[in-house]
Amino acid sequence: MPVVITLDIMLARRKMRARDLAARIGISETQLSLFRTGKVRGLRFTTLAKLCLALNCKPGDLLDYEPSPEDQDQDVLAEDDPQPAQARATITHEETS
């Protein structure tokens, strides 16, 4: 998986145990362990915000991206469009009101 969880590094920098972090942000140790090992399919933004608040960090301090050879072979951008299709399809809250 090209997205790498670097939570263990941040825990070591903050000299905090995973058990204490889980209790502080209100999730189970099991859920935090699954996130630490990359065995989750997703993460709520509220949980990510709580992690960042408790660790005094930014989301980029907890996640890293290491492209796999398969990712590098894919044509992510259309040739005539500098923006990814996903960015073009994003609708903001103001647009829906």
Order of alpha helices (4+ residues) and beta strands (2+ residues): beta-alpha-alpha-alpha-alpha-alpha-beta-alpha-alpha-alpha
